[in-house]
């Protein structure tokens, strides 16, 4: 199996994990999780994800512009998936 095939399987898994984390963190703003003890943790995770991924959007703006795809879509993907999305972009450009 080639190295490219090994890497390409990691990105969907990373995106799935981040997507599930975002869903859990968002759900913690609504009943029944907002009143549960875990709700505060989920809301904190939401804040950390949001701030971290906004910084990543700014930091990787040059890389995102080079894709040739609409910048809004690339920023949205980076906001949701962060370095996982940027790593996938970098892997695409090396192929």
N, C-alpha and C positions, 0 to 999 in steps of 0.2 A: 504494500500500500504506500502511496506517495505521501510526502510531507504535506502537500497542499490539501489532499483529501482529509488527513488527520486534523488539520487546522480548521477546515470548513465545518466540521461537525461540532466544534466547540462553540462557535458563535450562536447557533440557534439555542443551544442549551443555556448559555449565558443570558441570552435575551429572554428565555422562558423564566429563568430564575429571577431576573430583574423585574420582569412583568408581574410575576406572582408577588414579589415584594412590594411593588407599587400598589397592586390591588389590595393587599393586606393593609398597608399603611393608609390608603385612602378609606378603606372600610372602617378604620378605627375612628373616623370622624362621625360615624353614623351608628344608630342603635343596631344591635345590642352591644357592639364592641366599645362604643364611646363611653359607656358606663362601667365597663369591666376594667380590671386592673391592667390588662394588657393594652388597653386603649391608649394610655399615656405613652407606652413604649412605641406603639405603632405611629402615633402622631409625631414623636421624636424622630423616628426613622424617616417619615415623610419629609420633615424639615431638612434632615441631613442629606437625603437623596436630592431634594430640590436645589439646595445650595451647591452641593458638589457638582451636580450636572450643569448648573448654570455656569459655574467656573470652567468646566470642561468645554462648554459651548464657546466661551470666549477664548480659551486657550487654544483650541483646535480649529478656530475659524478659518485660518489659512488653508488647512488640509481639507476642510469641508467645501471651500470655494473651488478647489481644484478638481472636484469630482465631475463637474459639468452638469450635474443634476440640480434641480431647484434648491436654492439655499434654505428656504423655509422648511422643506421636507428633511433636509440633512440636519438642520438645527433641532427639529422635533425628534428625530431618531436619536440624536446625541443627547437631548434632554432626557429621553426615556431610558436609553440604554448605555449612555456614557462611553467609556473607553472600549466597551465591547463593540459598539458600532464603528468607532474610529479605527479599531484594529481590523475590522472586516474591510473597511475602505482601504486601508494600507495594504492588506493582503491582496485585494483586487488589483491595485495599481502595480504590484510586483509580478502578477501573472502575465 
